[in-house]
Amino acid sequence: MCRRWVSLRWIPPPVGVLKLNIDGSSRGNPGAAGAGYVLRDWEGRFIFGLAVPILHASTLMAEARALYFGLRILSFLHLNGVRVLVETDSKFIQHCIRCSSLDIPWEVLHVIQDCSHLFSSMVCTELIWNYREANFVADAFANFASDRAEDDAWLSNSMGMKVNVPTGLLELLEDGFFFWWLKPPNFVCNLLLFDLTASCTERFIPQ
């Protein structure tokens, strides 16, 4: 098989469009898991970041639930017809949504069906795929969530990360356990700068 080096980076959406990067992470596969999100505009400006701990899930389930939670959040926010690109680094999850004839594992079947139903009512939302090298910020939020899921303390002390949460979002996400930022936390600042400066990561991929 022929291979080639490519330069990969986060690509801003077109003018007037928003991009929600999503990612799922699992410690142990299955194990303590999490979903991570970052919403940015066409100039790369940070709109919000989100980390949702998941007590126990496989990597595939974490990726599927990351998409499901992300779509529910977008639906809840009522973005008034603004087009949103939802970018995942899971090609399999993208294929599950795009190909109705695909044999979807039973483990995530109901979640994928729920995602498909949500997409059918969100005409301004499109699911796209890119390599994980273009998804570093969402990955950092997902890893943060997985780390919290490994630590029982977050179950009783997650309110500190819920400043200025939109009314109703607490009820939208499972059990109300999540971490929300309207300003970038320190652990993603360098990654956001990496994306803003159009810095690239090299990867050897099949041609």
C-alpha positions in Angstrom: 0.0 0.0 0.0 1.3 3.4 -1.0 1.6 6.0 1.8 2.4 9.7 1.9 3.1 12.4 4.5 0.3 15.0 4.9 0.1 18.2 7.0 -3.0 18.2 9.2 -4.5 21.0 11.2 -7.8 22.4 12.5 -9.6 24.3 9.7 -11.9 27.1 10.6 -15.4 26.9 9.2 -16.6 29.3 6.4 -17.6 32.9 7.3 -20.9 32.8 9.2 -20.6 29.2 10.1 -19.7 27.7 13.5 -17.8 24.5 14.2 -18.4 22.1 17.1 -15.5 19.7 17.5 -16.3 16.6 19.5 -14.4 13.7 20.9 -14.9 10.6 23.1 -12.3 9.1 25.4 -12.2 5.8 27.4 -9.7 4.6 30.0 -9.4 0.9 29.6 -12.0 0.5 26.8 -14.3 -0.1 28.5 -13.6 2.0 31.6 -14.0 5.5 32.9 -14.8 7.7 29.9 -15.7 11.1 28.8 -17.0 13.4 26.0 -15.3 16.7 25.1 -16.5 19.6 23.1 -15.4 23.0 21.8 -17.5 25.4 19.8 -15.7 28.1 17.7 -16.5 30.5 15.0 -15.0 31.2 11.6 -12.2 33.2 13.2 -11.4 30.5 15.7 -12.9 32.4 18.6 -13.8 30.3 21.6 -17.5 30.2 22.3 -17.7 27.4 24.9 -15.9 24.3 26.0 -17.6 21.3 27.7 -16.4 18.1 29.4 -18.9 15.4 30.3 -17.7 12.5 32.5 -19.1 9.0 31.7 -18.7 6.5 34.5 -18.1 3.5 32.3 -18.1 3.1 28.5 -16.1 1.7 25.6 -14.3 4.1 23.2 -17.0 3.5 20.6 -19.8 4.3 23.1 -17.9 7.4 24.3 -17.6 8.6 20.7 -21.3 7.9 20.0 -22.5 9.6 23.2 -20.2 12.5 22.4 -22.1 13.0 19.2 -25.5 12.5 20.9 -24.8 15.0 23.7 -23.4 17.5 21.2 -26.5 17.4 19.0 -28.7 17.8 22.0 -26.8 20.8 23.1 -26.9 22.4 19.7 -30.7 21.8 19.5 -31.1 23.3 23.0 -29.1 26.5 22.2 -31.5 27.5 19.3 -28.8 29.1 17.1 -31.5 30.7 14.9 -30.6 29.0 11.6 -26.8 29.4 12.0 -25.1 26.6 10.1 -23.0 24.4 12.4 -20.3 21.8 11.3 -20.0 19.0 13.8 -16.5 17.6 13.4 -15.5 14.2 14.8 -12.3 12.2 14.4 -14.3 8.9 14.5 -14.8 7.8 10.9 -16.8 4.9 12.0 -19.4 7.1 13.8 -19.6 9.3 10.7 -20.2 6.2 8.6 -22.9 5.0 11.0 -24.8 8.3 10.5 -24.3 8.5 6.8 -24.9 4.9 5.8 -28.3 3.5 6.9 -27.3 0.0 5.6 -24.2 -0.2 7.8 -24.2 -3.1 10.3 -24.1 -1.0 13.5 -22.9 -2.7 16.7 -25.8 -3.4 19.1 -23.8 -1.6 21.8 -24.3 1.8 20.2 -27.3 1.1 18.0 -29.8 3.0 20.1 -27.5 6.0 20.5 -26.8 6.2 16.7 -30.6 5.9 16.0 -31.2 8.8 18.4 -28.4 10.8 16.7 -30.0 10.2 13.3 -33.3 11.3 14.6 -31.8 14.5 15.9 -30.0 15.2 12.6 -33.3 14.8 10.7 -34.7 17.8 12.6 -31.5 19.9 12.4 -31.3 21.1 8.8 -28.4 23.5 9.4 -26.2 20.9 11.1 -23.7 18.7 9.2 -21.4 16.0 10.5 -17.9 16.0 9.1 -14.8 14.0 9.8 -11.1 14.9 10.2 -8.0 13.2 11.6 -7.4 13.3 15.3 -4.5 15.8 14.6 -7.2 18.3 13.8 -9.1 17.6 17.0 -6.6 18.3 19.8 -8.8 20.7 21.8 -11.9 18.5 21.9 -9.6 15.6 22.8 -8.2 17.6 25.7 -11.7 18.2 27.0 -12.6 14.5 26.6 -9.5 13.4 28.5 -10.3 15.9 31.2 -13.7 14.3 31.5 -12.3 10.8 31.6 -9.9 11.8 34.3 -12.8 13.2 36.4 -14.8 9.9 35.8 -11.9 8.0 37.4 -12.2 10.2 40.5 -15.3 9.9 42.6 -14.9 13.4 43.9 -16.5 15.0 40.8 -19.8 13.4 41.7 -20.2 15.7 44.7 -18.1 18.7 43.5 -18.7 19.6 39.9 -20.6 22.8 40.5 -17.3 24.9 40.4 -17.1 24.4 36.7 -20.7 25.5 36.0 -20.5 29.3 36.0 -23.0 31.0 33.6 -24.5 27.8 32.3 -27.5 28.4 30.1 -30.8 27.8 31.9 -32.0 24.3 31.3 -28.7 22.8 30.3 -28.3 21.2 33.7 -31.4 19.1 33.0 -30.3 18.4 29.4 -27.2 16.4 30.1 -27.4 13.1 32.0 -27.5 13.5 35.8 -26.3 17.1 35.4 -22.6 16.2 35.8 -20.5 18.2 33.5 -17.8 20.9 33.3 -18.6 24.1 31.4 -16.3 27.0 30.3 -17.1 30.3 28.6 -13.4 31.2 28.7 -10.7 28.7 27.7 -9.2 26.8 30.7 -5.5 26.8 31.0 -5.1 23.2 29.8 -6.3 24.0 26.3 -4.9 27.5 25.8 -1.7 26.3 24.0 -3.8 24.0 21.8 -6.2 26.8 20.8 -3.2 28.9 19.9 -1.8 26.1 17.9 -5.0 26.0 15.9 -5.3 29.8 15.6 -1.8 30.0 14.1 -2.7 27.3 11.5 0.1 25.1 12.9 0.3 21.6 11.3 1.1 18.1 12.5 2.6 15.6 10.1 1.1 12.2 9.6 1.9 9.2 7.4 -1.4 8.0 5.8 -2.4 5.6 3.0 -2.6 7.2 -0.4 
